[in-house]
Amino acid sequence: MPKHQINPNNWVKQYSDYLFNYTITRVNDRVVAQDLISETFLAGLKSMANFKGEASERTWLISILKRKIIDHYRKINSNKGKAEVKMGYLNSEDEEGDWLEERVADTFDKTAEDTLVNTELGDAIYDCLAKLPEKQADVFKMKTILGYDTETICKELDITPSNLWVIIHRARTALAECMEKNWFN
């Protein structure tokens, strides 16, 4: 008998905030995050018969969402290289020629609005980071922004790995609350 049961009527109420916070840190685009969550709920409805109850409903939805995020990045990456750049060169006989560089991403694809939103979001994140206790902010920056590995952070700050993950969790929770108050409203 399954340990967990599924109830799609409560998904939006119970899981949308959690799924949004999970997604926004991975795609950094509010609209894309909302779309991915909608796709996750739809995929969950379509595959309800496959839910075995071995994991919690939230864990099951997260696993669907992870695949949606991966698919999102695969789609983006498959579109890269479609921009063509014509480049000039001189060959060994000093003759001019040109070739197409086929794998160059289009750097002009970003709109001014995208740049402004990204800048404002970055400012909001750093404002919220500044409100965290110093140790939480340091651990969060080192792990999430600078990409340090757990061992390096633990050695540098003289903390245990389990303490690190508690601090990260508290920092993420506080940042999410701060961002909800100051950015998403």
C-alpha positions in Angstrom: 0.0 0.0 0.0 1.4 3.4 -0.9 2.6 5.6 2.0 1.7 8.9 0.3 -1.3 9.9 -1.7 -1.8 12.5 -4.4 -4.3 15.3 -4.3 -3.9 17.7 -7.3 -6.7 20.0 -6.0 -4.2 21.3 -3.4 -1.1 21.6 -5.5 -1.3 25.3 -6.2 -2.1 26.2 -2.6 0.4 23.8 -1.0 3.4 23.8 -3.4 3.4 26.8 -5.8 5.5 29.0 -3.5 8.0 26.3 -2.8 8.2 25.3 -6.5 8.6 29.0 -7.5 11.4 29.6 -5.0 13.1 26.4 -6.3 12.7 27.4 -9.9 13.6 31.1 -9.7 17.0 30.3 -8.3 17.7 28.1 -11.3 16.2 30.1 -14.2 16.4 33.7 -12.9 13.3 34.7 -14.9 9.9 35.1 -13.2 7.8 34.4 -16.3 9.9 31.3 -17.2 9.6 30.1 -13.6 5.9 30.4 -13.6 5.6 28.7 -17.0 7.8 25.8 -15.8 5.6 25.4 -12.7 2.5 25.4 -14.8 4.0 22.7 -17.1 5.0 20.7 -14.0 1.4 20.7 -12.7 0.1 19.8 -16.1 2.6 16.9 -16.4 1.7 15.8 -12.9 -1.9 15.7 -13.8 -1.2 13.7 -17.0 1.0 11.2 -15.1 -1.0 10.8 -11.9 -1.4 7.1 -12.7 2.4 6.7 -12.4 2.6 8.1 -8.9 3.5 5.1 -6.7 3.4 6.9 -3.3 7.0 6.0 -2.5 7.9 9.7 -2.2 5.9 12.6 -0.9 3.7 14.5 -3.4 6.1 17.5 -3.2 9.2 15.4 -3.9 7.4 13.8 -6.9 6.5 17.3 -8.2 10.0 18.5 -7.7 11.3 15.6 -9.7 9.0 16.5 -12.6 10.0 20.2 -12.2 13.7 19.3 -12.4 13.1 17.6 -15.7 11.2 20.6 -17.0 14.1 22.9 -16.0 16.6 20.6 -17.8 14.4 20.6 -20.9 14.2 24.4 -20.7 18.0 24.6 -20.8 18.3 22.0 -23.5 15.9 24.0 -25.6 17.9 27.2 -25.0 21.2 25.5 -25.8 19.8 23.9 -28.9 19.0 27.5 -30.2 22.6 28.6 -29.5 24.8 28.7 -32.5 22.1 29.7 -34.9 23.5 33.2 -35.1 26.0 33.5 -37.9 29.0 35.8 -37.8 31.0 36.6 -40.8 34.7 37.0 -40.1 37.5 38.2 -42.3 40.9 36.6 -42.4 44.2 36.7 -44.3 45.6 33.4 -45.6 49.3 32.6 -46.0 49.4 34.4 -49.4 47.9 37.6 -47.8 44.7 37.0 -49.7 41.6 38.2 -48.0 38.7 35.8 -47.4 35.9 35.2 -45.0 34.1 32.3 -43.3 31.0 31.9 -41.2 31.5 31.3 -37.5 28.4 29.1 -36.9 28.6 28.5 -33.2 28.5 32.0 -31.8 25.5 33.0 -29.6 23.7 36.1 -30.5 24.8 38.7 -27.8 22.3 41.2 -29.1 19.3 39.0 -28.3 18.8 40.6 -24.9 16.5 43.6 -24.8 17.0 46.7 -22.7 14.1 45.7 -20.5 15.8 42.3 -19.8 18.9 44.1 -18.8 17.1 46.5 -16.6 15.1 43.7 -14.9 18.2 41.6 -14.4 20.0 44.6 -12.8 17.1 45.4 -10.6 16.8 41.8 -9.5 20.5 41.6 -8.8 20.2 44.8 -6.7 17.2 43.4 -4.8 19.1 40.2 -4.1 22.2 42.0 -2.8 19.9 44.3 -0.7 18.3 41.2 0.9 21.8 39.6 1.4 22.8 42.7 3.3 20.0 42.2 5.7 21.1 38.7 6.7 23.3 38.0 9.6 26.9 38.2 8.5 27.7 34.5 8.8 24.6 33.5 6.8 25.4 36.0 4.1 29.0 34.9 3.9 28.0 31.2 3.7 25.3 31.9 1.1 27.7 34.0 -1.1 30.5 31.5 -0.9 28.3 28.5 -1.7 25.7 29.9 -4.1 27.4 32.9 -5.8 31.1 32.1 -5.7 30.6 28.3 -6.1 33.0 27.2 -3.3 32.7 23.5 -2.4 31.4 22.5 1.0 34.8 21.4 2.3 36.5 24.8 1.5 33.7 26.8 3.2 33.7 24.5 6.3 37.5 24.9 6.6 37.5 28.7 6.1 34.6 29.4 8.5 35.4 26.5 10.9 32.0 24.9 10.7 30.7 21.4 10.1 29.0 20.4 6.8 25.7 19.9 8.6 26.0 23.4 10.1 26.7 24.7 6.7 23.5 23.3 5.3 21.5 24.6 8.2 22.9 28.1 7.6 22.3 27.8 3.8 18.7 26.8 4.5 18.1 29.7 6.9 19.7 32.1 4.5 17.6 30.9 1.6 14.4 31.1 3.6 15.2 34.6 4.8 16.2 35.7 1.3 13.0 34.2 -0.2 10.9 36.1 2.4 12.8 39.3 1.8 12.5 39.0 -2.0 8.8 38.2 -1.7 8.3 41.5 0.3 10.7 43.7 -1.7 10.8 42.4 -5.3 7.7 40.3 -6.2 5.1 42.7 -4.9 
